[in-house]
């Protein structure tokens, strides 16, 4: 291996790591607030990428139908629970919040399929269109079982992944798609070492978004509410934070991150209906390195996963994923040595 | 009530009569994937078969009936379908299917029930163990040999290989290793990637660092486009060769400009219009195009529907020579023997000569090298 090869591999690894970083942040955010390991995260990213591909091939993205169906289900769930509690006055508001709000990006998407719409609008609409998916899924599926054990939540989340990837196959077909690059041009850093604009965009987005994350968590009330819920749900309730509301916020943020990941990687990798899962899985490795609570450790873990993956593909292409997932073993061993207790077990015995 | 009974009796009689009238008809059973992940192959297979039925609806005055079942891209359903076609529908021959594991499941049933089967995909099985199965597809070795011949003609001395980390990647690699020593070409790498991988940058860097004269890829469909994209990105200047798994409109869509000038082997039907007039399969291939257009209302652009057409022609030729009454075990055995002695039957993909002990029946006339030029396949003689 020569220096220029190592540089190219490192750059490739950083670009992948940037994607895992964003996905890892989303996973940690949802897990810390709701205790759900959100497996369908990657599927939402794939939906965003394939929606953009559908726009580029001048088709109406089938994602619109999915969002509208989910919105209808969420309205039904919400209205039913309101009626059961005899809170008739709130029904109109529930319909507006759960039915009309998610319909707005659908309308935008439908308008964007008209000829003459610039590609930048397609990118924006693709991200917006997938944003309601995670909150709606959460309202229909996770909110009613919010107090179940982590294991039950994980199993439900896995089932949701299979549902979504099956729908992806139905909507987008078995063949993959690639989209036009968001950033053209490239940067010549050294002789024979060129970094493409898309890679720079990916790394820059990861940096900017994680910076924004930090600011939101440190400086805003919503961010502080999220952190409070993550630290202690009961305590957060006592000081007037509604866990259901913060969970929704967490799902919304994660969905937005997934959408951004989708449009960022669609130009550099061929996206299939099931590509999201493997991205989610590698981000999960990063999140485990961060113990599913720490954002900085997750970020470091994501970059490590990206770099290891890139160099492993050079040394042994066929064993690449094996090497990446083997990272879990030393990390888990180290973690089990460093932490003594397992609070989750007590909880499961109680329930 | 009386009327009802009378009607029912009449209906039963009519059915019995028509069944006995049909008994003399030949019956072809087709099981393909009309749904599921393999349906992008299965639907053209089925359309091609409908075109073949319209092109040659009878043999020696006997009508041919076609029964089509959907196997949902699932091998166990394909096996059940084969049984249903043979035991319930009393088909004289079964054909299928999209996907090698499904085809193997059907072949097993064909052997058990002693029914001839004409496969539409390459099937890897021992002809001595299962003498009831034949296939119209080209063997991988035949196709890769053509690529290696072309490499030799282009002065290639060293070639890097990158392919899927599954059976298809192995099959192409083994064929390459078998063909290259005789041509004096050295294979310098054996890089693999999974169908679901997002990037092959690492593998391609390794190949580029070895500086081979050319690169051979062992992928299929859209995931097969990854090495082409990565090699272009790294500025690889040598030739890039593919194989018939990449002859697919979705590959062209994803590979885009990076597939420009890629060379790969295929059945001649893909470039039927560009073939010289004396090419043996040209007339049948053009007839097939016309029949397909007439029956389905769209032009045929894929290789799969043409395999169905060839399967039908091989069957029709054998049925004309087989003695006996259709629907009986004797006829099925006679039909198998007739298929095994097929001589110079001209199809769309090649000229078929089947022999006992070999499930493949094509020769050098069943392959041409094509070049991808601005999203179109161009014959590269």
Contacts between the chains, C-beta under 8 A, distances in Angstrom:
chain1	res1	chain2	res2	distance
A	2	B	209	7.4
A	5	B	205	5.3
A	5	B	209	6.1
A	8	B	201	7.1
A	8	B	205	6.0
A	9	B	201	7.2
A	9	B	202	6.1
A	9	B	205	6.6
A	12	B	199	6.6
A	12	B	201	4.6
A	12	B	202	7.3
A	16	B	198	7.4
A	16	B	199	7.1
A	169	B	37	7.2
A	173	B	40	7.4
A	174	B	37	4.3
A	174	B	39	7.9
A	174	B	40	6.4
A	175	B	40	6.7
A	175	B	221	6.8
A	175	B	222	5.0
A	175	B	250	4.3
A	175	B	254	7.9
A	176	B	222	4.1
A	176	B	223	6.8
A	176	B	250	7.8
A	176	B	254	6.1
A	177	B	222	8.0
A	177	B	253	7.8
A	177	B	254	7.0
A	178	B	254	5.4
A	178	B	256	7.6
A	196	B	233	7.8
A	265	B	198	7.2
A	268	B	198	7.8
A	268	B	199	7.4
A	269	B	198	3.8
A	269	B	199	6.2
A	270	B	198	7.7
A	270	B	222	5.8
A	270	B	223	6.7
A	270	B	225	6.6
A	270	B	226	6.6
A	270	B	254	5.6
A	272	B	196	7.0
A	272	B	222	7.7
A	274	B	196	7.1
A	275	B	196	6.5
A	275	B	198	7.0
A	278	B	196	5.9
A	278	B	198	7.6
A	279	B	198	7.6
A	310	B	201	7.0
A	310	B	202	5.9
A	311	B	202	7.1
A	312	B	202	7.3
A	313	B	193	7.7
A	313	B	199	7.3
A	313	B	200	7.1
A	313	B	201	6.9
A	313	B	202	3.0
A	313	B	203	5.9
A	314	B	202	3.6
A	314	B	203	7.2
A	314	B	205	6.0
A	314	B	206	5.6
A	315	B	202	7.7
A	317	B	162	7.8
A	317	B	165	7.2
A	317	B	191	4.9
A	317	B	192	4.9
A	317	B	193	5.3
A	317	B	200	7.2
A	317	B	202	6.5
A	317	B	203	4.3
A	318	B	165	4.4
A	318	B	192	4.1
A	318	B	193	7.6
A	318	B	194	7.8
A	320	B	193	7.9
A	320	B	194	8.0
A	320	B	197	7.5
A	320	B	202	7.5
A	321	B	194	7.1
